[in-house]
Amino acid sequence: MLFRSWIVHQANPRTARVAVNHIWNRHFGQPLVATTENFGLNGAQPTHPELLDWLASNLAVNGWRMKPLHRVIVLSATYRQSASDRDSESAKLDPNNLYLWRMNSRRMEAEVVRDSVLALGGVIDLTRGGPEIPEANGQTSPRRSLYFRNTPNEKMPFLEIFDVADPNSCYRRKDSVIPQQALAVMNSALAQDQSRAIAESLSKSVGEADDEPTRDRFITAAFEHLLSRAPSSQELSRCRRFLSEHQEL
């Protein structure tokens, strides 16, 4: 709401382009103008200037309401493309996907990672609003990550590992894939507590027997619960081996 109020107050063609560029970046992970913080003479040129102008006009025509613009973008054929890069010819001609021949692969944002863990465990608190929550409660509170304190000196460690928004620079969030992220998911109290809760719930639903059919049902139920798909034969085999070795340990 604050951003919308600002762009309405500052309404002009340049402001519309700036707003559109930010919105496009949120959907695609790649803005139309690479220098989101600089639309001046020293900034980068747009990769698709006609598209940027058309979307800016769309925003202005709709009374600077963002919802119609979001709808136009997410219902477009460009947004609904696969992220696969199997088209070797396109990958060779445009490895950076400047011409949008596929969807960009994107890692989940820090807040989405934490909220997903809570949601899968069935404990997420969806209460809206309220005062900010101390970042020290990040491993125990079921509240959504949006409500935690985030300042230059006070950041939740779990979220910081996954590139939480920088309060000093709101132009574009960095996106990294590092080993510490996997370790945080494996070893944090938050993830371990929810993993145990999920395992207990699945065990009750498929039965407590320790035979192979029951284990297969457990593995399948876990994949469907966590990934919304069934395991492949290779994944099923590896999970069987893991459960057997884990039991021995």
Biotite code that builds the C-alpha atoms (Angstrom):
import biotite.structure as struc

atoms = struc.array([
    struc.Atom([0.000, 0.000, 0.000], chain_id="A", res_id=1, res_name="MET", atom_name="CA", element="C"),
    struc.Atom([2.828, 2.423, 0.830], chain_id="A", res_id=2, res_name="LEU", atom_name="CA", element="C"),
    struc.Atom([4.533, 1.713, -2.502], chain_id="A", res_id=3, res_name="PHE", atom_name="CA", element="C"),
    struc.Atom([1.283, 2.232, -4.394], chain_id="A", res_id=4, res_name="ARG", atom_name="CA", element="C"),
    struc.Atom([0.605, 5.498, -2.548], chain_id="A", res_id=5, res_name="SER", atom_name="CA", element="C"),
    struc.Atom([4.100, 6.678, -3.436], chain_id="A", res_id=6, res_name="TRP", atom_name="CA", element="C"),
    struc.Atom([3.794, 5.940, -7.151], chain_id="A", res_id=7, res_name="ILE", atom_name="CA", element="C"),
    struc.Atom([0.352, 7.592, -7.332], chain_id="A", res_id=8, res_name="VAL", atom_name="CA", element="C"),
    struc.Atom([1.764, 10.693, -5.660], chain_id="A", res_id=9, res_name="HIS", atom_name="CA", element="C"),
    struc.Atom([4.783, 10.712, -7.984], chain_id="A", res_id=10, res_name="GLN", atom_name="CA", element="C"),
    struc.Atom([2.747, 9.694, -11.046], chain_id="A", res_id=11, res_name="ALA", atom_name="CA", element="C"),
    struc.Atom([4.705, 10.262, -14.261], chain_id="A", res_id=12, res_name="ASN", atom_name="CA", element="C"),
    struc.Atom([5.950, 8.043, -17.111], chain_id="A", res_id=13, res_name="PRO", atom_name="CA", element="C"),
    struc.Atom([9.371, 7.460, -15.521], chain_id="A", res_id=14, res_name="ARG", atom_name="CA", element="C"),
    struc.Atom([7.791, 6.468, -12.207], chain_id="A", res_id=15, res_name="THR", atom_name="CA", element="C"),
    struc.Atom([5.520, 4.011, -14.019], chain_id="A", res_id=16, res_name="ALA", atom_name="CA", element="C"),
    struc.Atom([8.531, 2.388, -15.694], chain_id="A", res_id=17, res_name="ARG", atom_name="CA", element="C"),
    struc.Atom([10.369, 2.132, -12.370], chain_id="A", res_id=18, res_name="VAL", atom_name="CA", element="C"),
    struc.Atom([7.347, 0.470, -10.738], chain_id="A", res_id=19, res_name="ALA", atom_name="CA", element="C"),
    struc.Atom([6.856, -1.935, -13.651], chain_id="A", res_id=20, res_name="VAL", atom_name="CA", element="C"),
    struc.Atom([10.532, -2.868, -13.575], chain_id="A", res_id=21, res_name="ASN", atom_name="CA", element="C"),
    struc.Atom([10.307, -3.784, -9.892], chain_id="A", res_id=22, res_name="HIS", atom_name="CA", element="C"),
    struc.Atom([7.139, -5.820, -10.405], chain_id="A", res_id=23, res_name="ILE", atom_name="CA", element="C"),
    struc.Atom([8.605, -7.636, -13.414], chain_id="A", res_id=24, res_name="TRP", atom_name="CA", element="C"),
    struc.Atom([11.711, -8.477, -11.397], chain_id="A", res_id=25, res_name="ASN", atom_name="CA", element="C"),
    struc.Atom([9.587, -9.977, -8.609], chain_id="A", res_id=26, res_name="ARG", atom_name="CA", element="C"),
    struc.Atom([7.852, -12.305, -11.072], chain_id="A", res_id=27, res_name="HIS", atom_name="CA", element="C"),
    struc.Atom([10.792, -13.284, -13.275], chain_id="A", res_id=28, res_name="PHE", atom_name="CA", element="C"),
    struc.Atom([13.832, -12.827, -11.054], chain_id="A", res_id=29, res_name="GLY", atom_name="CA", element="C"),
    struc.Atom([15.326, -10.680, -13.812], chain_id="A", res_id=30, res_name="GLN", atom_name="CA", element="C"),
    struc.Atom([14.298, -7.042, -14.386], chain_id="A", res_id=31, res_name="PRO", atom_name="CA", element="C"),
    struc.Atom([13.792, -5.428, -17.771], chain_id="A", res_id=32, res_name="LEU", atom_name="CA", element="C"),
    struc.Atom([16.320, -2.782, -16.702], chain_id="A", res_id=33, res_name="VAL", atom_name="CA", element="C"),
    struc.Atom([19.247, -4.429, -14.908], chain_id="A", res_id=34, res_name="ALA", atom_name="CA", element="C"),
    struc.Atom([20.054, -1.355, -12.791], chain_id="A", res_id=35, res_name="THR", atom_name="CA", element="C"),
    struc.Atom([16.851, -1.285, -10.753], chain_id="A", res_id=36, res_name="THR", atom_name="CA", element="C"),
    struc.Atom([18.409, 1.353, -8.494], chain_id="A", res_id=37, res_name="GLU", atom_name="CA", element="C"),
    struc.Atom([19.407, 3.647, -11.368], chain_id="A", res_id=38, res_name="ASN", atom_name="CA", element="C"),
    struc.Atom([17.057, 4.740, -14.169], chain_id="A", res_id=39, res_name="PHE", atom_name="CA", element="C"),
    struc.Atom([19.253, 7.697, -15.038], chain_id="A", res_id=40, res_name="GLY", atom_name="CA", element="C"),
    struc.Atom([21.710, 8.273, -17.867], chain_id="A", res_id=41, res_name="LEU", atom_name="CA", element="C"),
    struc.Atom([24.287, 6.014, -16.198], chain_id="A", res_id=42, res_name="ASN", atom_name="CA", element="C"),
    struc.Atom([21.835, 3.141, -15.815], chain_id="A", res_id=43, res_name="GLY", atom_name="CA", element="C"),
    struc.Atom([21.497, 0.130, -18.100], chain_id="A", res_id=44, res_name="ALA", atom_name="CA", element="C"),
    struc.Atom([19.251, 0.206, -21.149], chain_id="A", res_id=45, res_name="GLN", atom_name="CA", element="C"),
    struc.Atom([16.055, -1.911, -21.024], chain_id="A", res_id=46, res_name="PRO", atom_name="CA", element="C"),
    struc.Atom([16.254, -5.280, -22.753], chain_id="A", res_id=47, res_name="THR", atom_name="CA", element="C"),
    struc.Atom([12.654, -4.834, -23.994], chain_id="A", res_id=48, res_name="HIS", atom_name="CA", element="C"),
    struc.Atom([11.896, -1.072, -24.154], chain_id="A", res_id=49, res_name="PRO", atom_name="CA", element="C"),
    struc.Atom([8.566, -1.469, -25.996], chain_id="A", res_id=50, res_name="GLU", atom_name="CA", element="C"),
    struc.Atom([7.360, -4.003, -23.436], chain_id="A", res_id=51, res_name="LEU", atom_name="CA", element="C"),
    struc.Atom([8.415, -1.736, -20.569], chain_id="A", res_id=52, res_name="LEU", atom_name="CA", element="C"),
    struc.Atom([6.522, 1.209, -22.095], chain_id="A", res_id=53, res_name="ASP", atom_name="CA", element="C"),
    struc.Atom([3.420, -0.884, -22.789], chain_id="A", res_id=54, res_name="TRP", atom_name="CA", element="C"),
    struc.Atom([3.271, -2.237, -19.244], chain_id="A", res_id=55, res_name="LEU", atom_name="CA", element="C"),
    struc.Atom([3.840, 1.256, -17.840], chain_id="A", res_id=56, res_name="ALA", atom_name="CA", element="C"),
    struc.Atom([0.914, 2.517, -19.919], chain_id="A", res_id=57, res_name="SER", atom_name="CA", element="C"),
    struc.Atom([-1.178, -0.402, -18.686], chain_id="A", res_id=58, res_name="ASN", atom_name="CA", element="C"),
    struc.Atom([-0.406, 0.583, -15.094], chain_id="A", res_id=59, res_name="LEU", atom_name="CA", element="C"),
    struc.Atom([-1.385, 4.216, -15.687], chain_id="A", res_id=60, res_name="ALA", atom_name="CA", element="C"),
    struc.Atom([-4.575, 3.372, -17.621], chain_id="A", res_id=61, res_name="VAL", atom_name="CA", element="C"),
    struc.Atom([-5.748, 1.180, -14.738], chain_id="A", res_id=62, res_name="ASN", atom_name="CA", element="C"),
    struc.Atom([-5.470, 4.021, -12.248], chain_id="A", res_id=63, res_name="GLY", atom_name="CA", element="C"),
    struc.Atom([-2.056, 2.909, -10.964], chain_id="A", res_id=64, res_name="TRP", atom_name="CA", element="C"),
    struc.Atom([-3.609, -0.237, -9.507], chain_id="A", res_id=65, res_name="ARG", atom_name="CA", element="C"),
    struc.Atom([-1.080, -3.072, -9.421], chain_id="A", res_id=66, res_name="MET", atom_name="CA", element="C"),
    struc.Atom([-3.481, -6.005, -9.389], chain_id="A", res_id=67, res_name="LYS", atom_name="CA", element="C"),
    struc.Atom([-4.434, -5.685, -13.102], chain_id="A", res_id=68, res_name="PRO", atom_name="CA", element="C"),
    struc.Atom([-0.739, -5.481, -13.985], chain_id="A", res_id=69, res_name="LEU", atom_name="CA", element="C"),
    struc.Atom([0.054, -8.612, -11.977], chain_id="A", res_id=70, res_name="HIS", atom_name="CA", element="C"),
    struc.Atom([-2.819, -10.371, -13.759], chain_id="A", res_id=71, res_name="ARG", atom_name="CA", element="C"),
    struc.Atom([-1.534, -9.392, -17.204], chain_id="A", res_id=72, res_name="VAL", atom_name="CA", element="C"),
    struc.Atom([1.941, -10.695, -16.385], chain_id="A", res_id=73, res_name="ILE", atom_name="CA", element="C"),
    struc.Atom([1.060, -14.018, -14.735], chain_id="A", res_id=74, res_name="VAL", atom_name="CA", element="C"),
    struc.Atom([-1.500, -14.916, -17.409], chain_id="A", res_id=75, res_name="LEU", atom_name="CA", element="C"),
    struc.Atom([0.972, -14.286, -20.230], chain_id="A", res_id=76, res_name="SER", atom_name="CA", element="C"),
    struc.Atom([2.516, -17.111, -22.247], chain_id="A", res_id=77, res_name="ALA", atom_name="CA", element="C"),
    struc.Atom([5.969, -15.802, -21.290], chain_id="A", res_id=78, res_name="THR", atom_name="CA", element="C"),
    struc.Atom([5.308, -16.238, -17.566], chain_id="A", res_id=79, res_name="TYR", atom_name="CA", element="C"),
    struc.Atom([3.863, -19.736, -18.036], chain_id="A", res_id=80, res_name="ARG", atom_name="CA", element="C"),
    struc.Atom([6.905, -21.124, -19.849], chain_id="A", res_id=81, res_name="GLN", atom_name="CA", element="C"),
    struc.Atom([8.896, -24.063, -18.527], chain_id="A", res_id=82, res_name="SER", atom_name="CA", element="C"),
    struc.Atom([12.220, -23.370, -16.810], chain_id="A", res_id=83, res_name="ALA", atom_name="CA", element="C"),
    struc.Atom([13.829, -26.230, -18.750], chain_id="A", res_id=84, res_name="SER", atom_name="CA", element="C"),
    struc.Atom([16.833, -25.291, -20.889], chain_id="A", res_id=85, res_name="ASP", atom_name="CA", element="C"),
    struc.Atom([16.706, -28.368, -23.118], chain_id="A", res_id=86, res_name="ARG", atom_name="CA", element="C"),
    struc.Atom([16.414, -26.208, -26.221], chain_id="A", res_id=87, res_name="ASP", atom_name="CA", element="C"),
    struc.Atom([20.128, -26.361, -26.986], chain_id="A", res_id=88, res_name="SER", atom_name="CA", element="C"),
    struc.Atom([19.911, -23.922, -29.905], chain_id="A", res_id=89, res_name="GLU", atom_name="CA", element="C"),
    struc.Atom([18.237, -21.237, -27.789], chain_id="A", res_id=90, res_name="SER", atom_name="CA", element="C"),
    struc.Atom([20.647, -21.879, -24.926], chain_id="A", res_id=91, res_name="ALA", atom_name="CA", element="C"),
    struc.Atom([23.558, -21.378, -27.322], chain_id="A", res_id=92, res_name="LYS", atom_name="CA", element="C"),
    struc.Atom([22.180, -18.156, -28.809], chain_id="A", res_id=93, res_name="LEU", atom_name="CA", element="C"),
    struc.Atom([20.894, -16.645, -25.560], chain_id="A", res_id=94, res_name="ASP", atom_name="CA", element="C"),
    struc.Atom([22.511, -18.323, -22.515], chain_id="A", res_id=95, res_name="PRO", atom_name="CA", element="C"),
    struc.Atom([21.410, -15.513, -20.176], chain_id="A", res_id=96, res_name="ASN", atom_name="CA", element="C"),
    struc.Atom([17.773, -15.740, -21.320], chain_id="A", res_id=97, res_name="ASN", atom_name="CA", element="C"),
    struc.Atom([17.596, -12.052, -22.214], chain_id="A", res_id=98, res_name="LEU", atom_name="CA", element="C"),
    struc.Atom([14.914, -12.797, -24.813], chain_id="A", res_id=99, res_name="TYR", atom_name="CA", element="C"),
    struc.Atom([12.770, -14.822, -22.401], chain_id="A", res_id=100, res_name="LEU", atom_name="CA", element="C"),
    struc.Atom([12.659, -18.099, -24.328], chain_id="A", res_id=101, res_name="TRP", atom_name="CA", element="C"),
    struc.Atom([12.191, -19.953, -21.023], chain_id="A", res_id=102, res_name="ARG", atom_name="CA", element="C"),
    struc.Atom([11.285, -19.133, -17.418], chain_id="A", res_id=103, res_name="MET", atom_name="CA", element="C"),
    struc.Atom([14.215, -18.361, -15.137], chain_id="A", res_id=104, res_name="ASN", atom_name="CA", element="C"),
    struc.Atom([14.972, -20.954, -12.481], chain_id="A", res_id=105, res_name="SER", atom_name="CA", element="C"),
    struc.Atom([14.635, -19.337, -9.080], chain_id="A", res_id=106, res_name="ARG", atom_name="CA", element="C"),
    struc.Atom([15.423, -20.345, -5.528], chain_id="A", res_id=107, res_name="ARG", atom_name="CA", element="C"),
    struc.Atom([12.723, -19.746, -2.932], chain_id="A", res_id=108, res_name="MET", atom_name="CA", element="C"),
    struc.Atom([13.099, -16.528, -0.963], chain_id="A", res_id=109, res_name="GLU", atom_name="CA", element="C"),
    struc.Atom([14.243, -16.790, 2.652], chain_id="A", res_id=110, res_name="ALA", atom_name="CA", element="C"),
    struc.Atom([10.809, -16.085, 4.116], chain_id="A", res_id=111, res_name="GLU", atom_name="CA", element="C"),
    struc.Atom([9.194, -18.675, 1.843], chain_id="A", res_id=112, res_name="VAL", atom_name="CA", element="C"),
    struc.Atom([11.719, -21.336, 2.887], chain_id="A", res_id=113, res_name="VAL", atom_name="CA", element="C"),
    struc.Atom([10.975, -20.860, 6.583], chain_id="A", res_id=114, res_name="ARG", atom_name="CA", element="C"),
    struc.Atom([7.205, -20.481, 6.123], chain_id="A", res_id=115, res_name="ASP", atom_name="CA", element="C"),
    struc.Atom([7.129, -23.652, 3.985], chain_id="A", res_id=116, res_name="SER", atom_name="CA", element="C"),
    struc.Atom([8.796, -25.645, 6.765], chain_id="A", res_id=117, res_name="VAL", atom_name="CA", element="C"),
    struc.Atom([6.139, -24.470, 9.215], chain_id="A", res_id=118, res_name="LEU", atom_name="CA", element="C"),
    struc.Atom([3.306, -25.057, 6.732], chain_id="A", res_id=119, res_name="ALA", atom_name="CA", element="C"),
    struc.Atom([4.433, -28.613, 5.975], chain_id="A", res_id=120, res_name="LEU", atom_name="CA", element="C"),
    struc.Atom([4.592, -29.299, 9.698], chain_id="A", res_id=121, res_name="GLY", atom_name="CA", element="C"),
    struc.Atom([1.031, -27.983, 10.037], chain_id="A", res_id=122, res_name="GLY", atom_name="CA", element="C"),
    struc.Atom([1.904, -25.389, 12.692], chain_id="A", res_id=123, res_name="VAL", atom_name="CA", element="C"),
    struc.Atom([2.211, -22.114, 10.787], chain_id="A", res_id=124, res_name="ILE", atom_name="CA", element="C"),
    struc.Atom([0.344, -19.208, 12.397], chain_id="A", res_id=125, res_name="ASP", atom_name="CA", element="C"),
    struc.Atom([-1.446, -17.266, 9.649], chain_id="A", res_id=126, res_name="LEU", atom_name="CA", element="C"),
    struc.Atom([-2.659, -14.491, 11.957], chain_id="A", res_id=127, res_name="THR", atom_name="CA", element="C"),
    struc.Atom([-2.421, -11.188, 10.108], chain_id="A", res_id=128, res_name="ARG", atom_name="CA", element="C"),
    struc.Atom([-0.807, -8.067, 11.543], chain_id="A", res_id=129, res_name="GLY", atom_name="CA", element="C"),
    struc.Atom([0.523, -7.327, 14.974], chain_id="A", res_id=130, res_name="GLY", atom_name="CA", element="C"),
    struc.Atom([3.797, -5.981, 16.396], chain_id="A", res_id=131, res_name="PRO", atom_name="CA", element="C"),
    struc.Atom([7.172, -7.109, 15.099], chain_id="A", res_id=132, res_name="GLU", atom_name="CA", element="C"),
    struc.Atom([8.616, -10.261, 16.636], chain_id="A", res_id=133, res_name="ILE", atom_name="CA", element="C"),
    struc.Atom([12.191, -10.449, 18.041], chain_id="A", res_id=134, res_name="PRO", atom_name="CA", element="C"),
    struc.Atom([14.501, -12.217, 15.612], chain_id="A", res_id=135, res_name="GLU", atom_name="CA", element="C"),
    struc.Atom([15.716, -14.422, 18.483], chain_id="A", res_id=136, res_name="ALA", atom_name="CA", element="C"),
    struc.Atom([12.351, -16.263, 18.369], chain_id="A", res_id=137, res_name="ASN", atom_name="CA", element="C"),
    struc.Atom([12.859, -17.418, 14.790], chain_id="A", res_id=138, res_name="GLY", atom_name="CA", element="C"),
    struc.Atom([13.466, -21.070, 15.700], chain_id="A", res_id=139, res_name="GLN", atom_name="CA", element="C"),
    struc.Atom([10.460, -21.385, 18.002], chain_id="A", res_id=140, res_name="THR", atom_name="CA", element="C"),
    struc.Atom([7.719, -18.989, 16.864], chain_id="A", res_id=141, res_name="SER", atom_name="CA", element="C"),
    struc.Atom([5.142, -20.323, 14.358], chain_id="A", res_id=142, res_name="PRO", atom_name="CA", element="C"),
    struc.Atom([4.431, -16.815, 13.032], chain_id="A", res_id=143, res_name="ARG", atom_name="CA", element="C"),
    struc.Atom([5.136, -16.018, 9.384], chain_id="A", res_id=144, res_name="ARG", atom_name="CA", element="C"),
    struc.Atom([8.632, -14.699, 8.674], chain_id="A", res_id=145, res_name="SER", atom_name="CA", element="C"),
    struc.Atom([7.213, -11.401, 7.417], chain_id="A", res_id=146, res_name="LEU", atom_name="CA", element="C"),
    struc.Atom([6.611, -10.261, 11.001], chain_id="A", res_id=147, res_name="TYR", atom_name="CA", element="C"),
    struc.Atom([10.119, -10.718, 12.419], chain_id="A", res_id=148, res_name="PHE", atom_name="CA", element="C"),
    struc.Atom([12.375, -7.784, 13.171], chain_id="A", res_id=149, res_name="ARG", atom_name="CA", element="C"),
    struc.Atom([14.834, -7.173, 10.340], chain_id="A", res_id=150, res_name="ASN", atom_name="CA", element="C"),
    struc.Atom([17.313, -4.337, 10.772], chain_id="A", res_id=151, res_name="THR", atom_name="CA", element="C"),
    struc.Atom([20.979, -3.916, 9.782], chain_id="A", res_id=152, res_name="PRO", atom_name="CA", element="C"),
    struc.Atom([22.001, -5.129, 13.252], chain_id="A", res_id=153, res_name="ASN", atom_name="CA", element="C"),
    struc.Atom([19.123, -7.484, 14.057], chain_id="A", res_id=154, res_name="GLU", atom_name="CA", element="C"),
    struc.Atom([18.531, -10.304, 11.585], chain_id="A", res_id=155, res_name="LYS", atom_name="CA", element="C"),
    struc.Atom([17.294, -13.827, 12.088], chain_id="A", res_id=156, res_name="MET", atom_name="CA", element="C"),
    struc.Atom([20.299, -16.108, 11.314], chain_id="A", res_id=157, res_name="PRO", atom_name="CA", element="C"),
    struc.Atom([18.167, -18.720, 9.545], chain_id="A", res_id=158, res_name="PHE", atom_name="CA", element="C"),
    struc.Atom([16.713, -16.113, 7.186], chain_id="A", res_id=159, res_name="LEU", atom_name="CA", element="C"),
    struc.Atom([20.049, -14.371, 6.670], chain_id="A", res_id=160, res_name="GLU", atom_name="CA", element="C"),
    struc.Atom([21.592, -17.595, 5.350], chain_id="A", res_id=161, res_name="ILE", atom_name="CA", element="C"),
    struc.Atom([18.876, -17.661, 2.663], chain_id="A", res_id=162, res_name="PHE", atom_name="CA", element="C"),
    struc.Atom([19.436, -14.012, 1.667], chain_id="A", res_id=163, res_name="ASP", atom_name="CA", element="C"),
    struc.Atom([16.723, -12.226, 3.595], chain_id="A", res_id=164, res_name="VAL", atom_name="CA", element="C"),
    struc.Atom([15.865, -8.736, 2.316], chain_id="A", res_id=165, res_name="ALA", atom_name="CA", element="C"),
    struc.Atom([18.530, -6.133, 3.057], chain_id="A", res_id=166, res_name="ASP", atom_name="CA", element="C"),
    struc.Atom([16.908, -3.257, 5.013], chain_id="A", res_id=167, res_name="PRO", atom_name="CA", element="C"),
    struc.Atom([19.588, -0.885, 3.675], chain_id="A", res_id=168, res_name="ASN", atom_name="CA", element="C"),
    struc.Atom([18.951, -1.655, 0.000], chain_id="A", res_id=169, res_name="SER", atom_name="CA", element="C"),
    struc.Atom([15.434, -2.464, -1.188], chain_id="A", res_id=170, res_name="CYS", atom_name="CA", element="C"),
    struc.Atom([16.103, -2.386, -4.929], chain_id="A", res_id=171, res_name="TYR", atom_name="CA", element="C"),
    struc.Atom([16.923, -5.993, -5.679], chain_id="A", res_id=172, res_name="ARG", atom_name="CA", element="C"),
    struc.Atom([17.472, -9.017, -3.450], chain_id="A", res_id=173, res_name="ARG", atom_name="CA", element="C"),
    struc.Atom([20.593, -11.096, -3.984], chain_id="A", res_id=174, res_name="LYS", atom_name="CA", element="C"),
    struc.Atom([20.152, -14.810, -4.574], chain_id="A", res_id=175, res_name="ASP", atom_name="CA", element="C"),
    struc.Atom([22.799, -17.367, -3.626], chain_id="A", res_id=176, res_name="SER", atom_name="CA", element="C"),
    struc.Atom([23.072, -21.149, -3.417], chain_id="A", res_id=177, res_name="VAL", atom_name="CA", element="C"),
    struc.Atom([25.650, -22.130, -0.780], chain_id="A", res_id=178, res_name="ILE", atom_name="CA", element="C"),
    struc.Atom([26.364, -25.248, 1.376], chain_id="A", res_id=179, res_name="PRO", atom_name="CA", element="C"),
    struc.Atom([25.353, -23.438, 4.566], chain_id="A", res_id=180, res_name="GLN", atom_name="CA", element="C"),
    struc.Atom([21.747, -23.378, 3.340], chain_id="A", res_id=181, res_name="GLN", atom_name="CA", element="C"),
    struc.Atom([21.554, -27.166, 3.173], chain_id="A", res_id=182, res_name="ALA", atom_name="CA", element="C"),
    struc.Atom([23.183, -27.406, 6.615], chain_id="A", res_id=183, res_name="LEU", atom_name="CA", element="C"),
    struc.Atom([20.661, -24.925, 8.039], chain_id="A", res_id=184, res_name="ALA", atom_name="CA", element="C"),
    struc.Atom([17.750, -27.026, 6.775], chain_id="A", res_id=185, res_name="VAL", atom_name="CA", element="C"),
    struc.Atom([19.316, -30.235, 8.105], chain_id="A", res_id=186, res_name="MET", atom_name="CA", element="C"),
    struc.Atom([20.508, -29.013, 11.509], chain_id="A", res_id=187, res_name="ASN", atom_name="CA", element="C"),
    struc.Atom([18.291, -26.128, 12.639], chain_id="A", res_id=188, res_name="SER", atom_name="CA", element="C"),
    struc.Atom([15.934, -26.772, 15.528], chain_id="A", res_id=189, res_name="ALA", atom_name="CA", element="C"),
    struc.Atom([13.070, -25.410, 13.436], chain_id="A", res_id=190, res_name="LEU", atom_name="CA", element="C"),
    struc.Atom([13.576, -27.931, 10.614], chain_id="A", res_id=191, res_name="ALA", atom_name="CA", element="C"),
    struc.Atom([14.275, -30.873, 12.904], chain_id="A", res_id=192, res_name="GLN", atom_name="CA", element="C"),
    struc.Atom([11.186, -30.259, 15.047], chain_id="A", res_id=193, res_name="ASP", atom_name="CA", element="C"),
    struc.Atom([8.928, -30.039, 11.996], chain_id="A", res_id=194, res_name="GLN", atom_name="CA", element="C"),
    struc.Atom([10.591, -33.066, 10.376], chain_id="A", res_id=195, res_name="SER", atom_name="CA", element="C"),
    struc.Atom([9.819, -35.160, 13.434], chain_id="A", res_id=196, res_name="ARG", atom_name="CA", element="C"),
    struc.Atom([6.225, -33.918, 13.442], chain_id="A", res_id=197, res_name="ALA", atom_name="CA", element="C"),
    struc.Atom([5.803, -34.781, 9.745], chain_id="A", res_id=198, res_name="ILE", atom_name="CA", element="C"),
    struc.Atom([7.387, -38.229, 10.175], chain_id="A", res_id=199, res_name="ALA", atom_name="CA", element="C"),
    struc.Atom([5.115, -39.010, 13.115], chain_id="A", res_id=200, res_name="GLU", atom_name="CA", element="C"),
    struc.Atom([2.022, -37.907, 11.214], chain_id="A", res_id=201, res_name="SER", atom_name="CA", element="C"),
    struc.Atom([2.937, -39.953, 8.135], chain_id="A", res_id=202, res_name="LEU", atom_name="CA", element="C"),
    struc.Atom([3.732, -43.014, 10.244], chain_id="A", res_id=203, res_name="SER", atom_name="CA", element="C"),
    struc.Atom([0.273, -42.869, 11.776], chain_id="A", res_id=204, res_name="LYS", atom_name="CA", element="C"),
    struc.Atom([-1.385, -42.553, 8.374], chain_id="A", res_id=205, res_name="SER", atom_name="CA", element="C"),
    struc.Atom([0.447, -45.477, 6.695], chain_id="A", res_id=206, res_name="VAL", atom_name="CA", element="C"),
    struc.Atom([0.805, -47.761, 9.712], chain_id="A", res_id=207, res_name="GLY", atom_name="CA", element="C"),
    struc.Atom([3.592, -48.721, 12.090], chain_id="A", res_id=208, res_name="GLU", atom_name="CA", element="C"),
    struc.Atom([4.588, -52.041, 10.501], chain_id="A", res_id=209, res_name="ALA", atom_name="CA", element="C"),
    struc.Atom([8.253, -52.377, 9.529], chain_id="A", res_id=210, res_name="ASP", atom_name="CA", element="C"),
    struc.Atom([7.813, -54.367, 6.330], chain_id="A", res_id=211, res_name="ASP", atom_name="CA", element="C"),
    struc.Atom([8.795, -53.212, 2.845], chain_id="A", res_id=212, res_name="GLU", atom_name="CA", element="C"),
    struc.Atom([5.272, -52.384, 1.580], chain_id="A", res_id=213, res_name="PRO", atom_name="CA", element="C"),
    struc.Atom([4.692, -50.126, 4.599], chain_id="A", res_id=214, res_name="THR", atom_name="CA", element="C"),
    struc.Atom([8.044, -48.424, 4.058], chain_id="A", res_id=215, res_name="ARG", atom_name="CA", element="C"),
    struc.Atom([7.161, -47.862, 0.401], chain_id="A", res_id=216, res_name="ASP", atom_name="CA", element="C"),
    struc.Atom([3.841, -46.322, 1.415], chain_id="A", res_id=217, res_name="ARG", atom_name="CA", element="C"),
    struc.Atom([5.675, -44.087, 3.895], chain_id="A", res_id=218, res_name="PHE", atom_name="CA", element="C"),
    struc.Atom([8.179, -42.945, 1.258], chain_id="A", res_id=219, res_name="ILE", atom_name="CA", element="C"),
    struc.Atom([5.438, -42.263, -1.275], chain_id="A", res_id=220, res_name="THR", atom_name="CA", element="C"),
    struc.Atom([3.375, -40.357, 1.285], chain_id="A", res_id=221, res_name="ALA", atom_name="CA", element="C"),
    struc.Atom([6.437, -38.285, 2.240], chain_id="A", res_id=222, res_name="ALA", atom_name="CA", element="C"),
    struc.Atom([7.132, -37.342, -1.396], chain_id="A", res_id=223, res_name="PHE", atom_name="CA", element="C"),
    struc.Atom([3.496, -36.445, -1.997], chain_id="A", res_id=224, res_name="GLU", atom_name="CA", element="C"),
    struc.Atom([3.342, -34.362, 1.190], chain_id="A", res_id=225, res_name="HIS", atom_name="CA", element="C"),
    struc.Atom([6.628, -32.521, 0.676], chain_id="A", res_id=226, res_name="LEU", atom_name="CA", element="C"),
    struc.Atom([7.003, -32.350, -3.116], chain_id="A", res_id=227, res_name="LEU", atom_name="CA", element="C"),
    struc.Atom([3.431, -32.940, -4.365], chain_id="A", res_id=228, res_name="SER", atom_name="CA", element="C"),
    struc.Atom([4.544, -35.846, -6.552], chain_id="A", res_id=229, res_name="ARG", atom_name="CA", element="C"),
    struc.Atom([5.304, -39.551, -6.293], chain_id="A", res_id=230, res_name="ALA", atom_name="CA", element="C"),
    struc.Atom([8.939, -40.746, -6.107], chain_id="A", res_id=231, res_name="PRO", atom_name="CA", element="C"),
    struc.Atom([10.709, -42.174, -9.133], chain_id="A", res_id=232, res_name="SER", atom_name="CA", element="C"),
    struc.Atom([11.898, -45.760, -9.007], chain_id="A", res_id=233, res_name="SER", atom_name="CA", element="C"),
    struc.Atom([15.461, -44.569, -8.360], chain_id="A", res_id=234, res_name="GLN", atom_name="CA", element="C"),
    struc.Atom([14.354, -42.260, -5.564], chain_id="A", res_id=235, res_name="GLU", atom_name="CA", element="C"),
    struc.Atom([12.267, -45.031, -4.027], chain_id="A", res_id=236, res_name="LEU", atom_name="CA", element="C"),
    struc.Atom([15.267, -47.375, -4.055], chain_id="A", res_id=237, res_name="SER", atom_name="CA", element="C"),
    struc.Atom([17.575, -44.810, -2.457], chain_id="A", res_id=238, res_name="ARG", atom_name="CA", element="C"),
    struc.Atom([15.016, -43.984, 0.233], chain_id="A", res_id=239, res_name="CYS", atom_name="CA", element="C"),
    struc.Atom([14.604, -47.671, 1.051], chain_id="A", res_id=240, res_name="ARG", atom_name="CA", element="C"),
    struc.Atom([18.354, -47.970, 1.513], chain_id="A", res_id=241, res_name="ARG", atom_name="CA", element="C"),
    struc.Atom([18.455, -44.841, 3.670], chain_id="A", res_id=242, res_name="PHE", atom_name="CA", element="C"),
    struc.Atom([15.677, -46.071, 5.976], chain_id="A", res_id=243, res_name="LEU", atom_name="CA", element="C"),
    struc.Atom([17.393, -49.444, 6.356], chain_id="A", res_id=244, res_name="SER", atom_name="CA", element="C"),
    struc.Atom([20.790, -47.917, 7.130], chain_id="A", res_id=245, res_name="GLU", atom_name="CA", element="C"),
    struc.Atom([19.261, -45.309, 9.412], chain_id="A", res_id=246, res_name="HIS", atom_name="CA", element="C"),
    struc.Atom([17.527, -47.985, 11.461], chain_id="A", res_id=247, res_name="GLN", atom_name="CA", element="C"),
    struc.Atom([20.831, -49.811, 11.929], chain_id="A", res_id=248, res_name="GLU", atom_name="CA", element="C"),
    struc.Atom([22.490, -46.605, 13.088], chain_id="A", res_id=249, res_name="LEU", atom_name="CA", element="C"),
])
